[in-house]
Amino acid sequence: MKLKLNYKRTALIGFAFFGILLLWQVYDSWCPTFLTDIFARRMYGMSSAELKAGDPGKILNVQWLVGIIMACDNLAALILLPIFGRLSDRTKTPIGKRMPYILTGTIVAAIAFPFIPLFFHANNIVGMVIMMAVVLMFMMMYRNPAVALMPDITPKPLRAKANGIINIMGYLGGAFATVLGIFLKLSDYINVGDEARKLWIIEIPFIIASVLMVISALVLFFTIKENKIAEEMKDEMEEGEKQAAIATPVTDDGPMSKENRQMLLAILGAEFLWFMADNALGTYLGNYVIYYLNSASSATMILTILGGVASVIGFATAGSIADKIGRKWTICCGLACTFCGLLLMCFVGPTGNVVGANGEFSFPVLMYAVGIVRGFGMALVHNCSFPMVVELCSSKQIGKFTGYYYTASMSAQTVTPVLLGLVLNRTLAWNTLPIYSSLLILCSFVVFTLFVKNIKAGKLQNVKGLEALGDAD
């Protein structure tokens, strides 16, 4: 039997990723700066803008607190993701096993999300942190089942290409948030006095993200009928098991083989390290641009767009690259690219060229090259790593193994904000950020190269060319 990827259906499943990355882009771009400002007021009685003008070193002193709050959210996710993964594996409803969690998580997270900037504007740290926790908890209810939906109805040999498509959809969601950040600049809110701060500048991105997330979940609900598709795909899923790129075959009820277990642990260990590196940038890059490079926050958004375009190219090509050299070496190439980009970032500093009304400097051009190289490299990594993990389980355990994947990533994202926050507090040097991330990427490259086997799918008979476009419905 020839296996054929249904591109239309895969793109529709990608609306789940659209909502995830849309919300996460807004959350990661705005919330660390919110926390920096509100902790500066609590510790020094001054806004972060006043500290930046008078004593910028004190801004670094509060980063460990920012890291703790961001890490607490991730710690909750570390507990909740495996729980919701296993629950959804065992759930049976007329609308499927994943959809109830997706709909509930989306609705509650979307309602709570706009309250984060509202409480921040009111200088209410307790309300803000509670809303952040609520959003994150219900996004975890949404995230694991949404991610598991793709491998539920995609044969194993086709999952790398399918993962590329749904990640491209996700990056389109992130692009919406990024464009908002260009026109509604966070630095225009942060770098002015309290009386000049306008709530709508920070509220609109959160409201739009909530609305689009609900729309994306509704598109998913009305177009993807889980139970019907699973029944139609039964024979193809069985054929996919026969062609899987694994050391030993997997069964629904039997124990995991020693070879497959070693492979899983090696992948998760390397994943932990590269997520520590990547999340360090995701958490602190906005502050790095505003408080170290002294540039407008819109520059971060342009950087994100360029990195996103490079990521889309990476996701679009990763599946084909993996077909030729295997998923292992595709990931190794991605880690090598990322390391080169971060090494370049170590040599970037403030330009000193004043261009903004608030005394902001021009954005270093070299950082755009960093964003492009890093975006392409990490796309290769993320595109192939998740399919490698769910390749090692049966169809009845996809939610559970998706939980393993996110346990590794969320563990990293729990540790790294606190660890790097403490490092920044001790070194008082923002250029510690790229050094920290580049060392972790190098370690993940070594672990992945030494301990993960390169197993290519056997007897692969994927349809190609025009034949692959047929029967899209």
Buried (B, 14 or more C-beta within 10 A) or exposed (E): EEBBBBBBBBBBBBBBBBBBBBBBBBBBBBBBBBBBBBBBBEEBEBBBBBBBEEEBEBBBBBBBBBBBBBBBBBBBBBEBBBEBBBBBBEBEEEBBBBBBBBBBBBBBBBBBBBBBBBBBBEBBBEBBBBBBBBBBBBBBBBBBBBBBBBBBBBBBBBBBBBBBBBBBBBBBBBBBBBBBBBEBBBBBBBBBEEEEBEEEBBBBBBBBBBEBBBBBBEBBBEEBBBBEBBEEBEEBBEBBBBBBBBBEEBEEEEEBBEBBEBBBBBBBBBBBBBBBBBBBBBBBBBBBBBBBBBBBBBBBBBBBBBBBBBBBBBBBBBBEBBBEEBBBBBBBBBBBBBBBBBBBBBEBEBBEEEEBEBEBBBBBEEBBBBBBBBBBBBBBBBBBBBBBBBBBBBBEBBBBBBBBBBBBBBBBBBBBBBBBBBBBBEEBEBBBBBBBBBBBBBBBBEBBBEBBEBBBBEEEEBEEEEEBEEEEE
